[in-house]
Amino acid sequence: MKRALVIRHVPHEGMAGYREPVEAAGYAIHRIDVTDPAFATLDLREPDLLIMMGGPMGVYEQDRYPWIACQLRRLALRLAADRPTLGVCFGAQMIAAALGAKVYPGPVKEVGFHSVKVNDAGRTGPLSHLVDVPVLHWHGDTFTLPEGTQLLASSDRYTHQAFRRGQHVLALQFHAEMGEDARFYQWMEEWPEAAAESGGCNDSLRAAHDRLGPRAVSAGRAMLGDWLAGLKAAA
């Protein structure tokens, strides 16, 4: 069976709704936290699929989080080998940095449910499932578009919401995996000020999650399923 390795940068940011399509594509899922002593010894080129989830840290905070630099070096080797890799939020920023882009604090926080603007390149691929579908955003950092990649989606606040490099590398700034997972409420407890910093409030964010979450996750699963099918076709 193919092996998928999920890197968790914090315990409450896991695969959530993405688990189903990964398992349906025939992968056995393994998980490791960056705080696990074994993490520093892993060769990130080995898994058939690498999935890096989100986290509240910034790629530029390497003095505070020494594992970031170590992970970036090993991730760059995987990307150089063109091994299938998915990054979500902080994971997407790590992919951008490993490909030579700059990651930096954005002008405003982006927290809440709204759709991304899927461009023509995105509409011809897996992101077509996200057209006009509000998905969860929860970030304050952004990145320059890495050389050799293709922009797939933007938003009013952030131009770079999703990009790909060929068939094997996909980076998503937003959280189309979240909408049915109880960890959402833990996010709100961990960062109670996040909604206000983005111009909203916790009550409206909670209501949006309950109303829009199931549709967002359904679209996210369809998107990821299509991308995984493309990996098989490209093999």
C-alpha positions as CSV (number, residue, x, y, z in Angstrom):
1,M,0.0,0.0,0.0
2,K,1.2,3.5,-0.8
3,R,2.2,5.6,2.2
4,A,1.1,9.1,3.0
5,L,3.0,11.1,5.7
6,V,1.2,13.9,7.4
7,I,3.3,16.5,9.2
8,R,1.5,18.3,12.0
9,H,3.0,21.6,13.1
10,V,0.6,21.9,16.0
11,P,-1.7,19.0,17.3
12,H,-5.0,20.8,16.5
13,E,-4.2,21.2,12.8
14,G,-4.6,17.8,11.2
15,M,-6.0,16.4,8.0
16,A,-9.7,16.8,9.0
17,G,-11.8,16.5,5.8
18,Y,-8.9,15.5,3.6
19,R,-8.4,12.1,5.3
20,E,-11.3,10.5,3.3
21,P,-10.0,11.2,-0.2
22,V,-6.5,10.2,0.7
23,E,-7.6,6.9,2.1
24,A,-9.9,6.4,-0.9
25,A,-6.9,6.8,-3.2
26,G,-5.2,3.9,-1.5
27,Y,-2.8,5.5,0.9
28,A,-2.0,4.3,4.4
29,I,-1.8,7.4,6.5
30,H,1.0,8.0,9.0
31,R,1.3,11.1,11.1
32,I,4.2,12.8,12.8
33,D,4.4,16.0,14.9
34,V,7.4,18.3,14.5
35,T,7.9,17.9,18.3
36,D,8.5,14.2,18.0
37,P,12.2,13.5,18.3
38,A,12.0,11.1,15.4
39,F,11.0,14.0,13.1
40,A,14.5,15.3,12.7
41,T,15.7,11.9,11.4
42,L,13.1,11.5,8.6
43,D,14.0,11.5,5.0
44,L,11.1,13.5,3.5
45,R,11.8,12.0,0.1
46,E,10.6,8.6,1.1
47,P,6.8,8.8,1.5
48,D,4.7,8.3,-1.6
49,L,2.7,11.4,-0.6
50,L,3.8,14.2,1.8
51,I,1.1,16.4,3.4
52,M,2.1,19.4,5.5
53,M,-0.7,21.0,7.5
54,G,-1.0,24.5,9.0
55,G,0.3,26.2,12.1
56,P,0.4,29.6,13.8
57,M,4.1,30.1,13.3
58,G,5.8,32.0,10.4
59,V,8.3,30.5,8.1
60,Y,10.6,33.5,9.0
61,E,10.5,32.6,12.7
62,Q,13.4,30.1,12.4
63,D,15.2,31.4,15.5
64,R,12.1,30.6,17.6
65,Y,11.4,27.3,15.8
66,P,14.7,25.7,14.8
67,W,12.9,22.7,13.2
68,I,11.6,25.0,10.4
69,A,15.1,25.4,8.8
70,C,15.7,21.6,9.1
71,Q,12.3,20.8,7.5
72,L,12.9,23.3,4.7
73,R,16.2,21.7,3.8
74,R,14.6,18.2,3.6
75,L,11.5,19.5,1.8
76,A,13.7,21.1,-0.8
77,L,15.2,17.7,-1.6
78,R,11.8,16.2,-2.0
79,L,10.6,19.0,-4.3
80,A,13.8,18.6,-6.3
81,A,12.9,15.0,-6.8
82,D,9.4,16.0,-7.9
83,R,7.7,13.8,-5.3
84,P,4.0,14.3,-4.7
85,T,3.6,17.0,-2.0
86,L,0.6,18.9,-0.6
87,G,0.9,22.0,1.6
88,V,-2.0,23.7,3.5
89,C,-1.7,27.2,4.9
90,F,1.7,27.1,6.8
91,G,2.4,24.0,4.7
92,A,1.9,26.0,1.5
93,Q,4.1,28.7,2.8
94,M,6.8,26.1,3.5
95,I,6.6,24.8,-0.1
96,A,6.9,28.4,-1.4
97,A,10.0,29.0,0.8
98,A,11.6,25.7,-0.2
99,L,11.2,26.7,-3.8
100,G,13.0,30.0,-3.2
101,A,10.1,32.4,-2.6
102,K,9.8,35.0,0.2
103,V,7.3,34.4,3.0
104,Y,6.3,37.5,5.0
105,P,3.5,39.0,7.1
106,G,0.6,40.1,5.0
107,P,-1.1,43.5,5.2
108,V,-4.2,42.3,7.0
109,K,-5.5,39.1,8.7
110,E,-7.7,36.9,6.6
111,V,-10.1,34.9,8.8
112,G,-13.5,33.7,7.9
113,F,-15.5,31.9,5.2
114,H,-15.4,33.2,1.7
115,S,-14.7,31.9,-1.8
116,V,-11.5,32.2,-3.7
117,K,-11.2,33.5,-7.2
118,V,-10.2,30.5,-9.2
119,N,-8.4,31.6,-12.3
120,D,-8.5,30.0,-15.8
121,A,-5.6,27.7,-14.9
122,G,-7.4,26.6,-11.7
123,R,-10.7,26.1,-13.4
124,T,-9.2,23.4,-15.7
125,G,-8.0,21.3,-12.8
126,P,-9.0,20.1,-9.3
127,L,-9.7,23.6,-8.0
128,S,-12.8,23.8,-10.3
129,H,-14.7,22.2,-7.4
130,L,-14.1,25.4,-5.4
131,V,-15.6,27.9,-7.8
132,D,-18.2,30.0,-5.8
133,V,-17.8,27.8,-2.7
134,P,-17.0,29.7,0.5
135,V,-14.0,28.0,2.3
136,L,-12.3,28.8,5.6
137,H,-9.4,31.2,5.6
138,W,-7.2,31.6,8.8
139,H,-3.9,33.3,8.1
140,G,-1.9,36.5,8.2
141,D,1.2,35.6,6.2
142,T,1.7,35.4,2.4
143,F,4.4,34.7,-0.1
144,T,5.8,35.6,-3.5
145,L,5.0,33.2,-6.2
146,P,7.8,30.7,-6.6
147,E,9.6,30.6,-10.0
148,G,8.3,27.7,-12.2
149,T,4.9,27.5,-10.5
150,Q,1.4,28.4,-11.7
151,L,-1.0,30.5,-9.8
152,L,-4.5,28.9,-9.4
153,A,-6.5,31.2,-7.1
154,S,-6.6,34.5,-5.3
155,S,-8.8,36.5,-2.9
156,D,-9.5,40.1,-2.4
157,R,-7.0,40.4,0.4
158,Y,-4.3,38.0,-0.9
159,T,-3.2,37.5,-4.5
160,H,-1.5,34.1,-3.9
161,Q,-4.1,31.6,-2.5
162,A,-3.1,28.5,-4.4
163,F,-0.4,27.4,-6.8
164,R,0.9,24.2,-8.4
165,R,4.2,23.0,-9.9
166,G,3.4,20.5,-12.5
167,Q,1.2,17.6,-11.4
168,H,3.0,16.7,-8.2
169,V,3.1,19.8,-6.1
170,L,0.0,21.7,-4.8
171,A,0.0,24.5,-2.3
172,L,-3.2,25.8,-0.7
173,Q,-3.3,28.9,1.5
174,F,-6.9,28.3,2.6
175,H,-8.5,25.4,4.6
176,A,-11.0,23.5,2.4
177,E,-10.5,20.6,4.8
178,M,-12.2,22.4,7.7
179,G,-15.9,22.7,8.2
180,E,-17.0,19.5,9.9
181,D,-14.1,19.0,12.4
182,A,-14.6,19.9,16.0
183,R,-11.0,21.2,16.1
184,F,-12.4,24.3,14.6
185,Y,-13.8,25.3,18.0
186,Q,-10.3,24.7,19.5
187,W,-8.9,27.1,16.9
188,M,-11.3,29.7,18.2
189,E,-10.3,29.0,21.8
190,E,-6.6,29.2,20.9
191,W,-6.9,32.4,19.0
192,P,-10.1,34.2,20.3
193,E,-8.9,37.5,18.8
194,A,-8.4,36.2,15.2
195,A,-11.9,37.0,13.9
196,A,-11.8,40.6,15.3
197,E,-8.4,41.2,13.8
198,S,-9.9,40.3,10.4
199,G,-12.9,42.7,10.9
200,G,-15.4,40.0,12.1
201,C,-16.6,38.5,15.3
202,N,-16.6,35.1,16.9
203,D,-20.3,34.7,16.8
204,S,-20.5,35.3,13.1
205,L,-17.5,33.1,12.4
206,R,-19.1,30.3,14.4
207,A,-22.4,30.7,12.5
208,A,-20.6,30.7,9.2
209,H,-18.8,27.5,10.1
210,D,-22.0,25.7,11.0
211,R,-23.8,27.0,7.9
212,L,-21.1,26.8,5.2
213,G,-18.7,24.1,6.6
214,P,-20.3,21.0,5.1
215,R,-20.4,22.4,1.6
216,A,-16.8,23.6,1.9
217,V,-15.5,20.2,3.0
218,S,-17.4,18.4,0.3
219,A,-15.8,20.7,-2.3
220,G,-12.4,20.3,-0.7
221,R,-12.7,16.5,-0.8
222,A,-13.7,16.5,-4.4
223,M,-10.7,18.8,-5.2
224,L,-8.2,16.6,-3.4
225,G,-9.6,13.5,-4.9
226,D,-9.1,14.9,-8.4
227,W,-5.6,15.9,-7.6
228,L,-4.7,12.5,-6.2
229,A,-6.2,10.9,-9.3
230,G,-4.0,13.1,-11.4
231,L,-0.9,11.8,-9.5
232,K,-1.8,8.3,-10.5
233,A,-2.4,9.3,-14.1
234,A,1.0,11.1,-14.2
235,A,2.9,8.1,-12.7
